[in-house]
Amino acid sequence: MKDLYIIDGYNVINSWELFERLRRESLEHAREEMGRIAGEFAAFCGADCIVAFDAALTEGAETCEKAHGVEMVYTAENETADSFIEKSAQIWARKRRVFVVTSDKAEQDNVLGSGALRISAREFAQIWKKTKKEIEEKRSELQAKVSRMEVAGSLDEDTARRLEALRRKGGGK
């Protein structure tokens, strides 16, 4: 079963320099970027990912949407992201390896007790930078392979053999 990353969305958004300008301009755009980053990370690592956001001060039920291949959870009225994350970690850690991304010490202690592993927001930033570099390297490798495609690779065996014979014949002139 795939690893599961449960990310405290606002904890990361408020910790990373990358989000500094975005969160001042639009918290909605910061959440969208958090989802994009989490989705790219999870896809590259072959993991599942849930990003949880506090909606404790709003009215209504918990909402969940899929964006960038990630579950984006907005907690219910009177529920914090911390409590959602702790409950989820407790449930999922029995079935698979779970990583909780947060710098909240109390939450880290709680999820460790449930069998999940913790990653601070700062550590996750470093992991993300390394992953992003690996993604770029893979992308460059693939682009190089595509640009080096030769006709010989797409010829059937008989045609390739005849062309090689012609090449050898003409090479002696």
ABEGO torsion letter per residue (X at the ends): XBBBBBBBAAAAAAABAAAAAAAAABAAAAAAAAAAAAAAAAAAAGBBBBBBBBAAABBEBBBBBBBGGBBBBBBBBGBBAAAAAAAAAAAAAAABBBBBBBABAAAAAAAAAAGBBBBBAAAAAAAAAAAAAAAAAAAAAAAAAAAABBAAAABBAAAAAAAAAAAAAAAAX
